[in-house]
Amino acid sequence: MKLCVIPARGGSKRIPRKNIREFAGKPIIAHSIAAAQRTGLFDRIVVSTDDEEIAAVARQYGAETPFLRPADISDDYATTNMVVKHAIAWHREHGFPVEYACCIYATAPFVQARYLREGYESLARHADKQFAFSVTSFPFPIQRALRIRGDGALEALAPEHRLTRSQDLEEAFHDAGQFYWGRADAYLEDAVLFSPVSLPVLLPRHLVQDIDTLEDWRRAELMYAAAREDLAD
């Protein structure tokens, strides 16, 4: 079976209650649930939470909450992999033979069903790979990055590239922070995500925004309003 896991703990600090804060007319987690539903891929869409209010909102928008997440994987130090492993193990212990699991972040309102389907199809085609997840390109060559020194002055992180033409520099990518398809056994065995066992699902930069601060949230709202034509699956 194919399991969707949406982590959504109640103790967010920088943006209180951010997983159910309203975004574009509905709780932000509802966007992730809806994208998962539109794929038509998942046997179960489960929200893993330690919070009864979040669980109620998740059920209102069509997700399942068959368990409340244990306290030992609900604090500031719990990793995404811990949460997904718990959900997979819980389902297997209750008779659900999970083969693939996809983690979708609760605060990923730009996530699209078409890219979720692309990730699954890519992983299913490549038997030697363990994960497929969303990435996007850096808008500026990372080889030209700068640092501010302790004395307040600037210096190049890679001084050997100070005179290299930008078109001659290798393009670099980063985790888009939306979704992570994986084989269930790879999650359970703690396979390394950022490694050659993974495949990229390349997203356009205008559909990617990490949301950790109120400034991020406002930027995401503006981007979402501008990108509505591209958000239709």
N, C-alpha and C positions, 0 to 999 in steps of 0.2 A: 504494500500500500504506500501511498504518497501522503506524507504528513506535513502540514504547514504549522509552524510554531511562531507565534508572535509574542516576544518577551515584553512585559509591561508591569514592572514593579511599581509600588505605590510611593516609594520614598525618594522621588526625584528632588534634587536640592536646588539647582540653578534656576529651573523653571518649575515651581511647585505644581503638582498634578498635571504635568505636561502631557502625559499619555492620553488624557481625556479632555484636555483644553480644546476649545473650539478653534477649528481651522477651516476656512472657506465654507462655513455654514454647518459643520458637524464636528464631533469629536475627532481629533487627528487620527486616533487609532482606527476609526471607521474607514478611512481611505485605504489603509493597508488591508483590512478585512475585505473590502469591496474588490480590490485588485486581485486578491487571492481567489475570490468567488468567480470573477470574470474569466479566469484561466480555464475553468472546467477541469482542472487537473487533480485537485486534492480530494482524497477520501475523507479527511478531517481537517478543519481549520480550527486550531486550538490557541487560545490566549493563555500564556503562562504568567500568572500574577499571584501576588500575595495579598491582594487588596480586593475586598468585597465590592466596593463601588466600581472599580475598573472591570471586575468580572461581570457585573450587572450590565454595564454599558456594552461590553463585548457581546454578551448574549443578545442584547437589544438589536445589534447590527448583524447578527447571524453567525457569530463564532461560537465555539463550544468552550466551556471551562470545566472539564471533568475533574480537576483537582485544583487546590490552592498550593502555590509553590512553597516549599519548605523554607523556613527562616534562614537556614545555613546557605542557601543560594539566592537570598533576597537582599543582601546588604551591598554596600558600596564596592566590595571586592569580588563579588560574583561575576564571572565572565559569561559571555554569550554562549560559549561552548558548554559550560556547566549546565545552563538552562536547557539547551537543546538536548544534551545527553540525558538529562532527567526526564524530559518529555518522551524521548524515544524509549528509554528503559521502562517508564510507566506503561506505555502502550504495549510493549512486548510482554510485560508481566501480566497484562490484562487481556491477552489473546489477540492483539493486533500486530500482524507481521509487517512492521515498517521496513521498507526497502530503501526509500528515498525520504529525506527530510529537507524542508526549505525553511530557513529562518527569515522572516520579514520583520524589519524593525517597525515598532509602533509609530515612530515619528518620521515616517517616510512618505509624505503625501504625494510625492512625484512618482512613486513606484507604479509601473504599468504592466498590465497582464501580458502584453506582447513580449516584453523583455523577460518576464518570468517564464513564459513558454519557451523562449529562445534558450534560456539557461538550462531548463530541463532537457530539451531536445539535444543540446550540445553535449551535456553530460551523458545522456543515454547512448549517444553515438560513439562515445570514446570509453571503451571498457577499461582502459588503463588509467583513467583519471578519477579523482575522488570528489572534487568540488567544481562548481561553476558559480561565479558571483559577479556582481555589478562593479565595474570600474569606469573611470573617466580619465581624460588626459589633463595634465597640468596646463594652464593657459600660458605659461612662460617657461623657458628652459630652466630646469632645476640646476643645471650646471652653472648658471649665472646667479645663483642665490648668494645673498649677502648675510653677514652676521654683524651685530653690534657688539664690539668688544667691551671689556670691563671699564675701559677708560672713555667710553662713549664714541669712539671712532668706528668707522666701517672697515670691513675687510671681506674679501671674496672667500666663499667656502671652497671653491675649486679654482685657485688662481691660475692653474694651467689652461683654463678656458676663457681667460679674460679677453683674448683677442680672437677666439674662435667664432666664426659666423654662426648665427642662430640656426640657419638652415642646415648646417653641418653637424649639429648636436643631436644626439639620440632623443627621440620623444619618450617621455616618461608618463606613467599612469599612477593613479591612486585609487584606493578602495572608495567606492561611491556611497557606502553606508546604507544600502537599501535592502539587498537580499543575498542569501547564501544557500545555494543548493548543495546538498552533499549526500553521498551514500550513507545510510544509517550506520554501517559498521565503521566508516571513516570517522564519523563524529564520536562514536563510542571508543575508538582506539586513539583519539586525540591526534589524528593526522594533521600535519602542519598546513594551514590554509594558504599562507603566503609562500608558496613553493611550486615547483613544476608539476605537482599533482593536481593543480587547479587550472581551470579554463576561464578566460575573461568573457564577460558580457558587456560590450562597450556601449556606454550611454553618452548622449550629447551633454555638454557641460551645462546647458541652460535647463536641464532637467535634474540637476544634482545640487542639493544644498544640505549640508549637515546642520542639525538644529540642536545646539547645546546651550545657547544663551538667548536672552530676549532680543538682542540685535539680530542673531541668526533667524529667530522666528519672524521678525518683521521683514527681513530680506526675503525669506521663503514666501511670505504672503504676497509680496510685490512680484516675485518671480512667477508664482502660481497664477496670479491674475493676468500676467503678460503671456503666459504659455498655454492658455486654455485650449487653443486649437490643436496643440501637440499632445494634449492629455487625454484625447479620446482614443480608446483602444480599437 
